Amino acid sequence: MPKCVYCGKIYEVPMGLTRVMNDGRIQYLCSSKCRKNMLMKRRKVRWISKSRENKVDMSSEEKSAKEEKK
């Protein structure tokens, strides 16, 4: 499963965009929102930090759920 180069979100394969650069690099983007903001060279956007915070929260919840199962 690819990871968005702009916001860091992991998404399913049929969704998202794939950019192939002239030098052969491949960039995966989860949405047109990420693509447009990347092309405008925006870096500090509120929704990026929120999605990263949610991702960290979910990973800590998964760890605690695994520990409970043991």
N, C-alpha and C positions, 0 to 999 in steps of 0.2 A: 504494500500500500504506500503510495507516494506521500511526501510531506511537502506542504506549501512553502516555497522559499520566502514568501513575504510575511505571513502570519504564523507559520510553524504548525498549522493544523494538519492532522493526518486524516485523509479522506479516502473514500471508496474509488475504485478504478474507473467506472463509467462516468463519473462526475469530474469536473475540473478541466483545466487547460494545460497543454504541454507546449512549451516554447523550445525550439531548437535554435540555438544561436549559430552565427556563421563559423565560429571556431569549434563547434561540435558539442558545446555544453548543453545540457538539457535542464530546463527550469520547469518545475511543476507549480501550478497555481490552482488553488481550490475554487476560485470564483472570478468573475469578471471584475468584482469590486477590488480584489487584490491586484489584478492585472492593471486596472486603471490607476490605482494609487501608486503602484510601483513605477509605472511609466511617468507619472507626475513627480516622481522622486520624493514622495512623502515617506517619512520614517516614523514620526511620533504621532500615532493615531490612537485614540482612546480604545477602540474596539479590539486592537491587537493586544494591548496589555490585559484587557478583561479576558480574552480567550486564553491567554497564557496562564493567567491566574486560575481559571476554571480547570485547565488541563492539569495543573499542579494539584489542585484540590481533588480531582478525580483520581489521580495516581496514588495519593495518600489514602483515599477511601478504599481503593482496590487492595493496597497492602494490608490495611486493617481487616478487610474481609477475608483475605487469604490466611491471616494469622488466626482468625476466629475459627476457620474450618479445620485447622490443625489441632 
